[in-house]
Amino acid sequence: MKNQTYLILALLFTMVIAVFAVLNVNPVEVNYLFWKGESPLVIVILFSVLLGGILTTAFGAGRFFALKREIKQYKRKLEQLEETVQKQRETGSDEATDQAGGNGEVD
């Protein structure tokens, strides 16, 4: 349900940007870092939105992979701790048996 909400909001946002861009088709002067150029405003708007989406995805992907790596580390640590607990339980049950009868037999 959560993913559907995000998808609907993304589509709605895309439609709003598209309508806004189509309504602004006048040519504008764009100041790039080292030169100036003239482009239709619709191209400038769509390019800016696209570039923003790409940058957001890139930074989000970096964080995603970092969290995924951290989860793997925690899973390995959990497995090690579970093995340690299991060994301690086995050792503890052997000690309890030794204390009860000495030969491991239960009456």
N, C-alpha and C positions, 0 to 999 in steps of 0.2 A: 504494500500500500504506500509506503514511504517513497519508493522509487517512482511510482506512478505520479505522485504529487510533484516530485522534482521534474519529471518529464513534462507534465502539463505546464508547470511554471516556466520551464525552459522554452517550450513552444510558444507560450504567450509572450514571453520576453522577445523572442526572435521575431514574432509577428509585429510587435510594437516597433522594434528597430527597423524592420523592413518598410513598414508604412511611413515611418518618420523619414527614412532615407529616400524613398520614392517621392515624397513631397518636396524634397530639397534637391532638385536637379540642376540648380544654377551653378555655373562655373565659379570657382573660388581660387584665389592665389594661395598656394601652400608653401610655407617656409620650411624647407628641409634643412639639415645641418649645414650643408655647404652650397646649396643652390636654391633657387625659387622655381616653382612650376605652377601651372594652372591645371586644375582637374575639376571634374564635376563633384559637387558636394556629396552626392550619393556614394561615389567611389571612396572618398575620404572617410565618410562615416562607416561604410561597410568594412574597409580595410582596418580602421581603428578597432572596431568590434572584433574582427577576426584575430588581429594581433593580440588584443586583450585576452581572448579565449585561449589562444595558443600559449601565452605566457602563464595564465592561470593553470592550465593543464600541466605544463612543464613543472611548475613549482609544486603542484598537487601530487604529481607522479613521484617527484623526489621524496616528498614526505611519506607517500604511500609505501614506497620501497624501503625507506628507513624504518617505518613501523613494522613492516613485514619481516625485516631482518631481526628486529627486536623481539618479535613474537617467537621466531625460531629459537633465539637464544633462551627465552623463558621456557619454551617447551623442552629444550634439552636439559635445562636446569631442573625442571619439574620431573623429568624421567630419572635423572640422577638421584634426586631426593626420594622418589618413590622406590627406587632400587635399594637405597640406604635403609628406608623404613622396612622394606620387606626382609632384608638381611637381618635387621635388628629384631624383627618379630620371630624369625626362624631361630636366631641365637637365643632369644629370650625364652622360647618354648623348649629348647633343648636344656637350658639351665633349669627351668621349672621342673622338667621331667627328671633331671639328675637329682634335684633336691627332694622330690617326692619319693622315689624308690631306689634310686641309684643305678638301676639297670635299664631303665626306660620302659619297663612293663607297667601297665596300669591294672589295678585289681578290679 
